[in-house]
Amino acid sequence: MTKRSTVMGPSGTVRRVGKVHDVPHASNPPAPPVRPVEAVLFDFHGTLAQVEDALAWVLAAAAACGAELDRGRATILADRLTTAGRAGGPLPHRIPPHLAEHWADRDLYAHSHRAAYTGLAASVPTDVEGLADALYERLLVPDGWVPYPDAEPTLRKLHEAGVKVAVVSNIAFDVRPLFAAWGMDGLVDAFALSYEVGRIKPDPAIFWRACGMLGVEAERALMVGDTPADAGAVKAGCAAYIVPAADAGKPNGLSAVLSLALPGQA
């Protein structure tokens, strides 16, 4: 049996390909376009926006608690908190047993998400009272995030071209207020958030839900993300495009989506 997969052809349309030698390249021209992209699904964290710099995160949270930390002390604390486990940071090396259940459910339930990350932060010794909760609160406000430079222009061009857009995220809090604060809420047609949908990427169901919200077939949707979980959209029938990891405020190649979704217009 020939294994088949979904790729983005140079024409910006979704194509089905079989064996490796069938993938379009210079000596093997692509077939005529048959599936134009009608919708683009975007991951949130790491794709459209990044959490603020760790040092800024700690300084702002400490200030909210009425504490002023010198830069050296704050830097050390930021490193320790990031290693312990920060939402938006690298995965922790160890999950304390008392947090294991919350960690497993963190993208399905708001209380588990908060309990997991405040619990990890509380494992780092500090004399700043209430710091763990203040650190978590930074996740919930626009100032705690930095949209990537290409995010707004890319969403706007898709919107103006009539291509539907959804945000598909493994997350346990509502990101709509963030988009509203950034003036980007009118550029997104639907939000498929794991804690609302009850499914977590790479489960195909969350991608199907997003496509259903937009009223498009999965085969005519492109998923854009930065992790293997986002690439799981292929199992739902979508095409997938993975952007490289980038620090807050640095370009992450997001604008390349336009050449895929809007061939000839980007």
N, C-alpha and C positions, 0 to 999 in steps of 0.2 A: 504494500500500500504506500502511495506517495504521501509524504507528510506535507501539509499545506500550512501556510502562515499568511499574515497580513502585513504589508509594508506600504510606505508612502512612495508613490512613483514620482519622477521628476515633474510630471504634469500637475502635481498637487492633488491627485485623485487616489482613492483607495483601490488597490489592486490585490488580487489573490495570486499568489505564486506557488509553484510546486517545488521541484528540486532546486538545489543551490544554483545550477547553471541556468535556471529560468529567471533569476533575479535581474532586473533591468541594469544594463551597463552599456558602455560605448559600442561593443560589438553585438549587443543583444537588445535592440530598441524596444521600448515599452509598447504594450498593446494600446490601442486607442482608449481614451478616458471613458470609464463607464460609471464611476461612482464619485461624483464631486462631493467635497466636504461641505456638509450643511450645518455642522455644529462642532465646536471645539470645547472640550472638557479640560479644565485646568485644576491641577493640584493647588493648594494654597501655600503652605509653608515650604520654603525651598524652591518654589516655582514663581509665585507672584509676589511673595514678601518673605522677609527674613526677620528673625527676632533681633532686637537691638544688641549692640556690642555688650559683652559680658560685664565689662567694667562699668559702663553706663547703667546697666541693669542693676548692679549692686548699689551704686551711688544713689540712684533714684529711689530704690526701695528703702535704703537706710534713711534717706532724707524724709521719706514718708513716715518713718518711725520716730522722727525727731533726732536722729543721730547724724553727725557729720564725720565721715571717715576720711583719713588722709589717703592719697592716691596709692601709696605703697601697700598699706593695709588692705585697701579695697581690692587691689590687684590680686593679692594672695587669696583673699576670701573668694573672689570671682573664680579663680582657678579651682579651688577646692569644691565650690558649689557646682561648677560645670562637670567636674569629675564625678561627683556624687550622683548627678543626674538632673539636668535642666531641660525643661520642655523646649524643644527646638535645638537642643544640643546633642552631642553624641550619646548613644545609649550607655547607661551605667554598667559598670563591670559586675556589679552585685546588687541584687534586690533583697533588702532585709526580709526575713520570713513574715513579719507582721504586715508588710506592705504587698506581699506577693499577689493576693487576690485583687487588690485595687489596681495593681500594675497590669494584671491580665485584662482587666475591664476598663482601663483608663480611656479608651476611645469610644466606649459605649455609654458611659454614665458620667455625668458632670461631677457627682460627688466622689467617684473613684479617681477621676483625673486630678481633682484638687487634692484628695487625700494622698495619692501617690507622690505628687511633686512637692507638696508641702512637707510630707514625711521625709523625702530624700533630702530636702533643704535643711530640715531640722536635725539631720544626722551630722551636720557640720557645726562644730562648736562656735558660738559667737555670743557676745554680750549685748547684742542689739535685740531688745525685746520686740517680738512680733515680726521679725525679719522674714521668716518663712512665708507667712501669709502675704506680706507686702511684696515679696518677690513674685508670688503667684499672681497677684493683682496686676502686675505689669503686663501679663499676657492678655488681659481683658481690655486694655485701653490702646487707642491708636498710637500713642507715643512709645509703646513697648515694641513696636514693629517698624520695619523700614521696607516700603514697597520697592521692588527692583525698578531701576530706571526705565526699562522697556515695558513694564506692566501696563501702565495707563495708556500709552500710545498704541500698544498692541491690541488691547481690549477695545479701544475706541475705533480703530480701523476695522476690526471685525464687526463691530456694532454698526458702523456706517455702511458696511458692505452687505448687511443683512444676514450675516452668519451668526447663529445663535450661540450663546456662551453659558456654560455652567461651571460652578466651582464644586469640585468633588474632593472632599477632604476627610482624612481620619482625624477627627477632632471632637472635643467634648464640650465646646462652648460656641456660642453664636458669633460668627465673624461678620455678620451683616452690618453691625454698627461700625466696624472698622472700615469697610468699603464705603459706607455713607460718609464717614469723617474724611476719607481721602477723595471724595467726589467721584467714586468709581461704581457706586451702587447702581446707577442707571445703565451701566455697561454690562451687567450680569443678569441673565434671564432667569437663572435658577441656582439654588444651592442644595447640593446633596451632601449632607454632613453625617458622618457615621453615627453620632449619638442620636440623630433624628431618624435616620433611615434604619438603624439597627443592623447594619452590615458594615464590614471593614474591608478596605482594599487589601489584598487583590481579589476578594470575593466578587465574581461577575455581577452579583445582584445590585451592588451599589452603582455600577456603571449603567446597568439596564434602567435603574430608577432615574438616573440623571437624564438618560436619553428619553425616557418616558415623560419626564417633566418638560422637556424641550419639544416633544412630539416629533422626534426623528428616529430613524432606524439606526441601530448600533453600527451597522456597516458603513454609515455615512457620517460617522463621528470620529474625531481625532482626539485622543487623550494626550495631554501634555503634562509631564511631571518630572521628578528628579530621582525616583527610586524604583527598584524592581516591583514594588507594590503597585506603582502607577502603570508599569508595563503590563501588569496583569489584565489590563483592559482588553488586550488582544484576545483573551479567553472569552470575553463577552462579545467579540466580533468587531470591536473598534480597532482602528489603527493607533499606534502609539509613537510619541516622540519624546525623548528624554533629554532634558537640558542638563548641563554640567552644574555641579555644586559651586556656589559663589557666596562670598561674604556679603554682609549687609551693605547695600549701596553700590555694589559692583555689578557691571553688566553680566548677565548669565545666558546670553544668546537667545532670549525669549523672542526677539523680533523675527528670528528665522521661521517662526510658525507662520508668518504671513505669506512666505513664498510657498508654503505647503497648502494653506487654506485658501489663498487668493492668488493663484498662479496668474502671472501677467499684470497683477495690480500692485504687488508689493514694491 
